[in-house]
Amino acid sequence: MKLRIEDDTLRLRLSAAELEEFAQTGRVEGAVHFGLSPTQRLTYALERGSELPQTLPDEEPVQVHYEPGALTILVPFAQAKAWIETDQNGFSHNLPLAENQRLRILVEKDLDCRH
């Protein structure tokens, strides 16, 4: 899975194999290692939400959970299912942040990828 971070934009691109893994398990994960220690890495993941409806109607449909060393993009079940099962190439969401900033999230199929 490719991760691009630029200013306030996160972009994930999934290969066909990664898309299949996401469809089967509801999660796909990658990592970037920065040193010899196992703790010197950043893991990043795309995760599908539960089939159950959201409990909080005000909640953003696409969410980002971040803690040191781990970044997870959470996508509602119905949105993930529609994306996987159709020829829709990708989806985006502008997540509101503090001080009137926004985090743009892009998730795309990278089906021409050969590596």
N, C-alpha and C positions, 0 to 999 in steps of 0.2 A: 504494500500500500504506500502510495506516495503522499507525503505531507509537505505542503508549502505554507510557510508563515510569512506574511508580509504586512507590515503595519498592523491594522486591526482586521486582518483577514486570515481565516484558516481555510485551507483547501485540501480535501482528501480525494484521491483518485484510486479506485479499486480495479484490479485486473479481473478477468473472468473467473479465475480460481478463487480470488478473495471474495468476489460477489457471491459465488456458490457457497463458500464457507459462512458468509454473513447470512445467507438465506437459510442454511441448515441449522446454525447454532445461535444466530442472533447477535454475534459479536465477531469482530476481526480486529487484530492488534498488530502493531509494528513497534519497533524500538530503534533508537539511535544510541550507540555507546560512545561515551566521551573519554573514557580512560580505562585503566586496568581493573578498577574495582567494579563489582556488579552494581553498586549504588550510583555509579557515574553514568547514568543513562536516562533517557526520556522515553517512556512508553506512551504510545498514542493509540486510541481505539475508537471504533465506531460501534455503537451498541444500540440494539433495538429494544424499545420499551415493551411493556407487558401488553397482552391482548385486552386487559381490563381498561375501561375508560379512565382518563385522568381524574383524580379526585379534586384537584383545584382548578376551576375553570379559568382563573387568571394566569395560570402557569404558561410559560412560553412553550410552543410546540417542540422546538428543537432547543436542547439545552447543552451547556458545556460544564463539565465538572473538572476542576483543576486542583491538584495538590502537587507539592514538589515532586517532580519526577514522573508524574502521570497526568495525562490529558485524555478525557473521554468525551466524545460527542454522542449525545443521546437523542434518538429519533423515535417519535411515536410509532407504534406497531403498524397502524393503518398506512401511514406515510411510507414507511419502509417497505411494506408489502406491495404497495402500488408501484414504487420505484423499481423493485426487483422484478415484478411480474409483467412489466410493460416495456416498451421501447423508450421510455422516458430516460434521457441521458443523465440527468442530475436534478438536484434541487438546491435552493439556497434559502437562507434565513438571515435576517438582521436582528441580532440579539441586543436589546438595550443594555447599556452599561451605565456606570456612574458618570456624572457630569456631562450628560447629554451625548455621550459617545455611543458607538454601536460596534459590535463585533460581527463581521460578515462571515457566514459559514457557507461554504460551497462543498457539496459532496457529488462526485461524478463517477460514472462508469468509464474505465480506461480500457475498452475492449480491443483496441488496436495494439495494445501493449504486447510485446513478444518476449519480455524477460521475466 
